């Protein structure tokens, strides 16, 4: 496969950039108002601001990936985004299941799950993920023997 990012990857990066920027800025600048609006139980503004900063970083990373448009230069950010979406979705789902989270976060949970699946497909498209499940991060390296 060529080194350019795929259409699916571009769409995922745009959704990630816009969503993370909107939520990240709201969490960062109006943390308690925004969490009250969402109906969450978060009450520590510092913790909410750090979540917002993390999301702003994800938006900036996704934006730079869109500018570069090369798989070889965007794969590390893609690994981060798949991890973020997977763990965020699992964490939100667990909070909803424990009745600590608001059902308004159900949409966010579903979107995170779909984004994680989408990024997994991107890894499969670039032959990083193979079936049966096998990751190939970078090239295979030959063992180095002392001279």
TATA-V738071 format. One record per residue. N is the residue number from 1. RES is the residue in one small letter. PHI is phi in radians with two decimals (* if undefined). PSI is psi in whole degrees, -180 to 180 (999 if undefined). BURIAL is I if it has 16 or more other C-alpha atoms within 10 Angstrom, else O. Layout:
{{N	RES	PHI	PSI	BURIAL} {N	RES	PHI	PSI	BURIAL}}
This chain:
{{1	x	*	145	O} {2	x	-1.21	170	O} {3	x	-1.41	-7	O} {4	x	-1.32	153	O} {5	x	-1.36	151	I} {6	x	-1.42	169	I} {7	x	-1.06	-44	O} {8	x	-1.01	-44	O} {9	x	-1.08	-43	I} {10	x	-1.08	-44	I} {11	x	-1.09	-46	O} {12	x	-1.06	-42	I} {13	x	-1.14	-39	I} {14	x	-1.12	-46	I} {15	x	-1.08	-43	I} {16	x	-1.07	-46	I} {17	x	-1.11	-50	I} {18	x	-1.18	-49	I} {19	x	-1.09	-45	I} {20	x	-1.16	-35	I} {21	x	-1.18	-46	I} {22	x	-1.11	-53	O} {23	x	-1.18	-40	I} {24	x	-1.09	-46	I} {25	x	-1.12	-41	I} {26	x	-1.14	-45	I} {27	x	-1.10	-36	I} {28	x	-1.33	-44	I} {29	x	-1.65	-30	O} {30	x	-2.31	64	O} {31	x	-1.06	-51	I} {32	x	-1.32	-36	I} {33	x	-1.10	-43	O} {34	x	-1.22	-40	I} {35	x	-1.18	-35	I} {36	x	-1.13	-41	O} {37	x	-1.05	-40	O} {38	x	-1.38	-16	O} {39	x	1.39	28	O} {40	x	-1.55	170	I} {41	x	-1.72	10	O} {42	x	-1.25	128	O} {43	x	-2.18	-7	O} {44	x	-1.65	107	O} {45	x	-1.08	-32	I} {46	x	-1.13	-43	O} {47	x	-1.15	-40	O} {48	x	-1.17	-39	I} {49	x	-1.12	-38	I} {50	x	-1.18	-36	O} {51	x	-1.09	-43	I} {52	x	-1.08	-43	I} {53	x	-1.09	-39	I} {54	x	-1.09	-42	I} {55	x	-1.22	-37	I} {56	x	-1.09	-40	I} {57	x	-1.07	-39	I} {58	x	-1.12	-39	I} {59	x	-1.14	-43	I} {60	x	-1.12	-43	I} {61	x	-1.06	-44	I} {62	x	-1.12	-39	I} {63	x	-1.11	-43	I} {64	x	-1.14	-36	I} {65	x	-1.08	-40	I} {66	x	-1.14	-35	I} {67	x	-1.21	-39	O} {68	x	-1.32	-47	O} {69	x	1.12	25	I} {70	x	-2.16	131	O} {71	x	-1.07	-41	I} {72	x	-1.07	-27	O} {73	x	-1.77	-7	O} {74	x	-1.96	-4	I} {75	x	-1.15	-36	I} {76	x	-1.16	-42	O} {77	x	-1.12	-37	I} {78	x	-1.12	-41	I} {79	x	-1.06	-42	O} {80	x	-1.10	-45	O} {81	x	-1.17	-37	I} {82	x	-1.15	-40	I} {83	x	-1.15	-46	O} {84	x	-1.02	-50	I} {85	x	-1.14	-40	I} {86	x	-1.13	-52	I} {87	x	-1.20	-38	O} {88	x	-1.11	-45	I} {89	x	-1.09	-43	I} {90	x	-1.14	-43	I} {91	x	-1.11	-43	O} {92	x	-1.14	-43	I} {93	x	-1.09	-40	I} {94	x	-1.11	-43	O} {95	x	-1.12	-39	I} {96	x	-1.14	-42	I} {97	x	-1.11	-37	O} {98	x	-1.41	0	O} {99	x	1.08	27	O} {100	x	-1.68	-21	O} {101	x	-1.82	162	I} {102	x	-1.46	147	I} {103	x	-1.20	-15	I} {104	x	-1.16	-20	O} {105	x	-1.45	-3	I} {106	x	-1.06	-40	O} {107	x	-1.08	-44	O} {108	x	-1.07	-39	I} {109	x	-1.09	-45	I} {110	x	-1.14	-43	O} {111	x	-1.09	-44	I} {112	x	-1.06	-42	I} {113	x	-1.10	-44	I} {114	x	-1.16	-38	I} {115	x	-1.14	-42	I} {116	x	-1.09	-42	I} {117	x	-1.12	-43	O} {118	x	-1.06	-45	I} {119	x	-1.15	-33	I} {120	x	-1.10	-41	I} {121	x	-1.09	-39	I} {122	x	-1.06	-44	I} {123	x	-1.06	-40	I} {124	x	-1.14	-40	O} {125	x	-1.08	-33	I} {126	x	-1.67	15	I} {127	x	1.06	26	O} {128	x	-1.47	-34	I} {129	x	-1.95	125	I} {130	x	-2.15	160	O} {131	x	-1.82	134	O} {132	x	-1.09	163	O} {133	x	-0.83	116	O} {134	x	-2.72	121	O} {135	x	-1.65	138	O} {136	x	-2.18	89	O} {137	x	-1.48	105	O} {138	x	1.37	-165	O} {139	x	-1.48	157	O} {140	x	-1.31	140	O} {141	x	-1.90	139	O} {142	x	-1.40	145	O} {143	x	-1.11	143	O} {144	x	-1.64	124	O} {145	x	-1.87	138	O} {146	x	-1.13	148	O} {147	x	-1.40	999	O}}
